[in-house]
Amino acid sequence: MKRTLLLIMLFSTVGNLYCQEVSWYNTDSLLEVLSKKEKINQILIAAETIFNDAKIDTGNISLNAFKVAYLEKQMIDKRRIHIRHRRRYKNKKIISVVDYTKLGNKLRFATIDLKHHKLLFDTLISQGSGRTGHKNDKFHFPVFFSNMENTEVSSLGLILAKRARQTDNPCHLCKYAITNPHKDVIILEGLEKGINNNVKRRDIVIHTTGSYDLSSDDAKEELGITDTNYHVVLTECKCYHTGDDGNVKGISAYLSACGLADNHGFPGQSNGCLVLPEDHHIEIIKTIKRRSLIFIYSNVINDGYDYFRDSPIIRKTLKYANR
């Protein structure tokens, strides 16, 4: 799945690097090329300092994943490159990183305070399951990603946590949140055309699954749930809701304690959403919801979906580096 960088380079008489043809990357090769430019290398050195100071476990988040995330953020923050929706991005003090080169039983979702070099959260995160012929295995790292509708896989790249209005109720959620308004969901907006700009249209959001009893009217009212059939059965590790056909349907509470136990510590798979464990998802949502950035990382290539080849942010960064 991994493809090695093939670069045919031309050098001017003053030694400046130009890319004549790029037939793309693994991450090591990309960072090696960029690090040869002092103005980029300073950012990469700063990223490594923050990574080490924050004591981020490389078993959960790779240094390369964080370097690419931090580099892209700095290129935008310092206005060295332009992205269309930059004004919608407000919270510059933190970044969240999802590293899909790690297995699902690793704490591969991390939120980092960049000002104080502090790891705020590290936790499990789901991955998109995919459809027949393009299925990810929940016990392995995902190999299929897409920007297309109905693929049921995750998208990579830089994404904006656009809005959420969460309650203090640690219950929720199931598929109800996707088809009905729900307070405990972060709406996402992709910032990279061709890579993830369809996440909002695909209903890719941040949420959790259900494990607590939602049968009381008070609990449903707090969460804004109007479905009279919405309830959780702990003994089955399922929550139930009314399906589009009017029938009651059950779905696994796969990021509850019982769901994780059933899967030997691995989260179940979503339809592409970033699904958080129930035990502390509220605090994460409260922290990242105010228009912060999330970087979703993998270096696999499949069916023409190649992040490092097609990312407009990577392309602009390379263009800037080669000036």
Residue pairs with C-beta under 8 A, 6 or more apart in sequence:
1 143
1 300
1 301
1 302
2 26
2 299
2 300
2 301
3 24
3 25
3 26
3 301
3 306
4 26
4 29
5 22
5 24
5 25
5 26
5 29
5 30
5 33
6 21
6 22
6 23
6 24
7 19
7 21
7 22
7 29
7 33
8 19
8 20
8 21
9 17
9 18
9 19
9 20
10 18
10 20
11 17
11 18
12 18
16 322
17 33
17 36
17 37
17 321
17 322
18 322
19 318
19 322
22 309
22 318
24 306
24 308
24 309
25 299
25 308
25 309
26 299
26 308
27 64
27 65
27 68
27 299
27 308
28 64
30 68
30 308
30 314
31 44
31 64
31 67
31 68
33 318
33 321
34 40
34 41
34 44
34 71
34 317
34 318
34 321
35 41
35 44
37 321
37 322
39 321
40 71
40 317
40 321
43 70
43 71
43 74
43 75
44 67
44 71
46 70
46 74
47 66
47 67
47 70
47 71
48 63
48 67
49 117
50 66
50 70
50 112
50 114
50 117
51 63
51 66
51 67
53 117
54 112
54 113
54 117
54 118
54 119
55 119
56 66
56 110
56 112
56 119
56 122
57 107
57 122
59 102
59 106
60 99
60 102
60 106
60 107
60 108
60 110
60 122
61 97
61 99
61 102
61 107
61 108
61 110
61 122
62 99
62 101
62 102
62 297
64 297
64 299
65 97
65 99
65 101
65 295
65 297
66 97
66 112
68 295
68 297
69 95
69 97
69 158
69 293
69 295
69 297
70 95
70 114
71 317
72 158
72 295
72 313
72 314
72 317
73 92
73 95
73 114
73 158
73 293
73 295
74 80
75 81
75 313
75 316
75 317
75 320
76 83
76 86
76 89
76 313
77 92
80 317
80 320
81 313
81 316
81 317
81 320
82 316
83 158
83 191
83 312
83 313
84 191
84 193
85 160
85 189
85 191
88 160
88 162
88 189
88 291
89 160
89 191
89 291
89 292
89 293
90 290
90 291
90 292
91 288
91 290
91 291
91 292
91 293
92 114
93 113
93 114
93 115
94 111
94 112
94 113
94 114
94 120
94 287
94 288
94 292
95 111
95 112
95 114
95 292
95 293
95 294
95 295
96 109
96 110
96 111
96 112
96 161
96 288
96 292
96 293
96 294
96 295
97 109
97 110
97 112
97 294
97 295
97 297
98 108
98 109
98 125
98 274
98 294
98 295
98 296
98 297
99 108
99 110
99 297
99 298
100 108
100 127
100 141
100 142
100 145
100 154
100 156
100 296
100 297
100 298
101 141
101 297
101 298
101 299
101 300
102 108
102 141
103 139
103 140
103 141
103 266
104 124
104 125
104 126
104 127
104 138
104 139
104 141
104 266
104 267
105 124
105 264
105 265
105 266
106 124
107 122
107 123
107 124
108 124
108 125
109 121
109 122
109 123
109 124
109 125
109 274
109 276
110 119
110 121
110 122
110 123
111 119
111 120
111 121
111 122
111 284
111 287
111 288
112 118
112 119
112 120
113 119
113 120
120 287
121 280
121 283
121 284
121 287
123 276
123 277
123 280
123 284
124 255
124 260
124 267
124 276
124 277
125 267
125 274
125 275
125 276
126 254
126 255
126 267
126 268
126 269
126 270
126 273
126 274
126 275
127 136
127 138
127 141
127 142
127 154
127 267
127 269
127 270
128 136
128 142
128 144
128 145
128 151
128 152
128 153
128 154
128 269
128 270
128 271
128 272
128 273
129 135
129 136
129 138
129 152
129 153
129 269
129 270
129 271
130 136
130 142
130 144
130 151
130 152
130 153
131 150
131 151
131 152
134 144
134 146
134 151
134 153
134 302
134 303
135 144
136 142
136 143
136 144
136 153
136 269
138 263
138 266
138 267
138 268
138 269
139 266
141 298
142 153
142 154
142 298
142 300
143 300
143 302
144 151
144 153
144 302
144 303
145 153
145 154
145 155
145 156
145 298
145 300
145 302
145 305
145 307
146 153
146 155
146 303
146 305
147 155
147 190
147 194
147 195
147 196
147 197
147 198
147 199
147 305
148 198
149 198
149 201
149 202
151 272
152 271
152 272
153 272
154 204
154 270
154 272
154 274
154 296
155 190
155 195
155 196
155 198
155 199
155 202
155 204
155 272
155 296
156 195
156 196
156 296
156 297
156 298
156 307
157 190
157 191
157 192
157 195
157 196
157 295
157 296
157 307
157 311
157 313
158 190
158 191
158 192
158 196
158 293
158 294
158 295
158 313
159 188
159 189
159 190
159 191
159 196
159 199
159 293
159 294
159 295
159 296
160 188
160 189
160 190
160 191
160 291
160 292
160 293
160 294
161 186
161 187
161 188
161 206
161 288
161 289
161 290
161 291
161 292
161 293
161 294
162 186
162 187
162 188
162 189
162 200
162 291
163 186
163 187
163 289
163 291
164 183
164 184
164 185
164 186
164 187
164 206
164 285
164 289
165 183
166 183
166 184
166 282
166 285
166 286
166 289
167 183
167 184
167 222
167 223
168 282
169 184
169 219
169 222
169 223
170 212
170 278
170 279
170 281
170 282
171 210
171 211
171 212
171 213
171 214
171 219
171 223
171 232
171 278
172 182
172 184
172 207
172 208
172 209
172 210
172 214
172 223
172 278
173 182
173 184
173 185
173 207
173 208
173 209
173 210
173 239
174 209
174 210
174 230
174 239
174 240
174 241
174 251
174 253
175 241
175 249
175 251
176 182
176 225
176 227
176 230
176 241
177 184
177 185
177 205
177 207
178 203
178 205
178 271
178 273
179 244
180 225
180 226
180 227
181 224
182 207
182 223
182 224
182 225
183 223
183 224
184 207
184 208
184 223
184 281
184 282
184 285
185 205
185 206
185 207
186 205
186 206
186 207
186 285
186 288
186 289
187 200
187 205
188 199
188 200
188 204
188 205
188 206
188 274
188 294
189 199
189 200
190 196
190 197
190 198
190 199
190 200
191 197
191 313
192 311
192 312
192 313
193 312
194 310
194 312
195 307
195 310
195 311
195 312
196 296
199 272
202 272
203 273
204 272
204 273
204 274
205 273
205 274
206 273
206 274
206 275
206 276
206 285
206 288
207 273
207 274
207 275
207 276
207 281
208 255
208 275
208 276
208 277
208 278
208 281
209 239
209 251
209 252
209 253
209 254
209 255
209 256
209 259
209 275
209 278
210 232
210 239
210 253
210 256
210 278
211 232
211 234
211 237
211 239
211 253
211 256
211 257
211 258
211 259
211 278
212 219
212 232
212 278
213 219
213 231
213 232
213 234
214 220
214 223
214 225
214 230
214 231
214 232
214 239
215 231
215 232
219 225
220 226
220 227
220 230
227 241
227 242
228 242
229 240
229 241
229 242
229 248
230 239
230 240
230 241
230 242
231 239
231 240
232 238
232 239
232 240
232 253
233 239
233 240
233 250
234 258
236 250
237 252
237 253
237 256
237 258
237 259
237 262
238 250
238 251
238 252
238 253
239 250
239 251
239 253
240 248
240 249
240 250
240 251
241 248
241 249
241 251
242 248
242 249
243 249
252 259
252 268
253 259
253 278
254 260
254 262
254 263
254 267
254 268
254 269
254 275
255 267
255 268
255 275
255 276
255 277
255 278
256 277
256 278
257 278
257 279
259 267
259 268
260 266
260 267
260 277
267 275
267 277
274 294
274 296
276 284
276 285
288 294
298 307
299 307
299 308
301 309
307 314
308 314
